[in-house]
Amino acid sequence: MTVAAEARSHIAARLAAVAAEEGVRILYAAESGSRAWGFGSPDSDYDVRFLYAHDLAWYLRLEPGRDVIERPLDGKLVDLAGWDIRKALRLLLRSNPTLYEWLVSPIVYADSPLRERLAALFEAHASPAALAHHYWSIARGQWRREIEGRSVVRLKKYFYVVRPLLSLAWIAERAGPPPMAIDALLADAAMPAPARAALDGLLRDKRERPELGAQPRLPALDAWAQGELQRLDPGRLALSGAPPRPMREEADRLFREIVGATH
């Protein structure tokens, strides 16, 4: 999904305002959420996520400062949330998939070489077990809260079960971080024809209509999702765990470089 020039200009202005108000440097900014996942509607929010850094003195204080910046949804459907680079690197060391999704988002608002460096570091050292647990927990939680036991469901909630399950299947097969967009996940996915047809219809409607609304459940997708939740339970998958020690040393070096503490 492309982002109109007017929306990009508004987002750039909001990021610049955050930088000025908070006294930080915006290192990278991208779209997260349904627009970047590939199932945004014409009226979907813009979920702008960014990484930032303070000057060196901020990191040398006795009391640590807040490492998150948030700005609520505005009249143009834009909300912003950012992580301090130290927080981001700590999450990278824990193989946090949300950070990786920001880094590989197909919609970028403020780019820099740092994006490729962080993504490469993540890809080289990420724990497949941690990735799998993250996506399985999301899929299982969404299934239980939004679909299981209901006869009528909000159809868009299927995407929040399907995409994590596709991501989990990717991890189980390749032992590495999955792509963010649902089309990339579907390119090599093995889905039964009835489930794939139901999903393709949902995707088409979601991308073209403002709201799917609540309707009867989709049996073909239900059967596939239930089977995948069982098959891809991380407890049944033989996946490696913690990242190696050299990754921590590399992250430390990168942090010192970014905040100007390299001498």
N, C-alpha and C positions, 0 to 999 in steps of 0.2 A: 504494500500500500504506500503510495506516494503522499508526501506532506506538502500542502499548498504553500506558496511563497509567503503569503500573509501570515500563516500559522508559524512558519519558520522564523519570520521576522519578529513576531511577538515572543516566541520562545527565546530567541537570542537576547531580546531586551530584558526579559525576566531573569535570565542567567546573569547578564551584566549587572542588573540591580542587586542580585544576591551577592555577587562578588564585591560590590561596593559596600553594601550594608554590613557584610560579615568580615570584610578585610581578608578575603581569600583569593586564591587563583583557581579558576576552573580548569582542571586538567583534561577533562573529557566529559561529554554529555551525549546521551542517546535515548531513544524511545524504548520503553519497556511496556509490558501489558499487551492487550489484544491487537493493537496496531502492528507491533513488531512480531507478535506470534503468528500473524497471518490470518486472523479472523476478526479484524476490526470492522465495525459498522460505520456508516457515514457519519454518525453522531457520537462515535466513541470518544472518550476522554483522551487527552495527550498525557501519558504518564512519563514525564521527563525525569531521568535519573542521571546523576553526575558524580564525579570524583573531584575532590578539591584538596588544596594544601594551604596551610598557614605559613607564615614566615618562621624561621628557625627558632626565634625566641619563644614562640607559643608552645613549642614542644619541650622547652627546657624549664617550664614552670614546675613548682612543687605540687600544685594541685592540677590534675588533668582537666582539660576543658571538654565541653560537649563535642562529640565527634560525629554528629548528624545535623544536617540542615534540612528543614522542611518548610514548604510553602503550600498553603491549601489550594484547592481547585478554585480557579477564578472564572469570570464570566465568559471566557473564551475556551473553557474546558481544558485548561492546562494546570496540572499540579506538578510540583517539583519536590524531589527528595535526593539528598546527596550524602555521601560518606567521605569523611576525612581519609586521606591516603593511608594513614597508619592503620585505621580500622579496616580499610579495604585489603591491605596486605595481610593483616591478621586473618581475615576471612578467607583470603586466597590460600593461606597455609592450612586452613581447615577444609579445603576443597568445596567452598560454598558455591553452589551452582548459580545462585542469583547474580553474583558478581560476574561470573563467566557469561551469563546471558546478556548482561549489560555490554560486555566487551565485544560480543559477536552480533549485536543487534544490527539488523539491516538498515535501520534508520538512525543516522548519526547527526547530532546537532553541533558538536564541537569536538573535532578530532585532534589527535596528536600521535607521534610515534610511541608514546607510552601505551596506547591501546594494544598495539601488536606485541610489545614486550611483556605486558601483563598476561595477555592471552596465551602467548607461547610458554610462559612460565607455568601457567595453569595447566595447559595441555601436556606439558612434559612430566608433571609431578602429581596431578590430581589423583585422589583415591577413588577408584571405581566403586568401592563399597560405600563411601560417603555419598557419592552422587546417586547411587541406586536407592539408598535409604531416603534421601530427600524426595526424589520423584515418586517413590512408592507411597510415602507418607501423604503427599499431596493428593495423589490419585485415590487412595483409600479414604482419606478424610472427606474429599469432595463427594465420593460415591455414597458414603454413609450419611452425610449431612443433606445432600441435595437430591439424591435419586432413590436410594434403597428404601423400600417400604412405601413408596408413593405411587399413585396411579397416574397423576398429572405432575409434570415437572417443567421448570423453565428450561427450554431446550438448549439455551446457550451454556448451561452448566455441563452439558456433555463434553464441551471442549476442555473444561478444566479437569476432566477425568482422562479424556483421550490423549491430549498432548503429553501429560506426564507418563502415561503408559507407553506411548511411542518412544519417548525419551528413555524410558527404562529398558525397553527392548533394544534400543541402540546401544546402551551401556552394556547390557548382557552379551551382546554379540561382538562388540568392538573394544570393550574395556576402556573407553575413553569418553570425554564429555560430548554430549549430543549437540546438534545444531539447535538454534532457537526457533526458527520458523517451522510451522506445521507442514508446509509443502515439502521442505527438505527432509523432514522425518518420514513423510509418506512416500517419498521417491522409491525407497527400497523396502518399505514395510510389507510384511506378509499378513494381510487382512482377508478374511473370507469375503467373497463378493457381495453378499447381502449387507454386511457391516460397512464395507467400503462405499457402497451405493448410498446407504443412509447418511454416512458422514459427508460424502460429496454434496448431497442435497442440502445438508445443514450448512456447510461452508458457503455454498452459493447463496443461500438465503441470508446468512449472517452478513456477508459482504455487501449485499445489495439493499437490505432493509434495515430501518432504524432499530427495530426490536422484534425478536422472535416470539416472545411471550411464552405462556404456559400451555402445554399440549400433552396428550397422552404419550407415554413412554415409547421408545423405539426398541422393539424386541431384539432386532439384529445387533444393535450396538450394545444392548444390555448383555446379551450372551457373550459377545466378544470381550467386553470389559470385565465381566465376572471371571472368565477364563484366564485373562491376562493377570488379574490381581492375584490369582492363585499361582499361576506359572512363574511369575516374576517376583514373588516374595523374596526380598533380599536374603532371608534366612536359607533359601534353597539355592542361591547362586554362589558360586565359588569365585569371589572377587577379592582383590588385594585391598589392604587397609591404609595405614598411615603413610604420608609422604616422607621421603628420605630427608635426613639432616641437611644435606647440601642446599636443599630448597630454602631452608630458613636462612642460611648464610647469604644466599643470593637475594632474598627478599630484604634482608637487612641492608645490603649494599645499595639496592635500588632505592630504599627509603632514604638513606643518607644522601644519595645523589639528588633526589627530588626536593628535599627540604634544605639543601645547601650545606650539609655537614660532612663534606667529603675531604676536608683538610684537617 
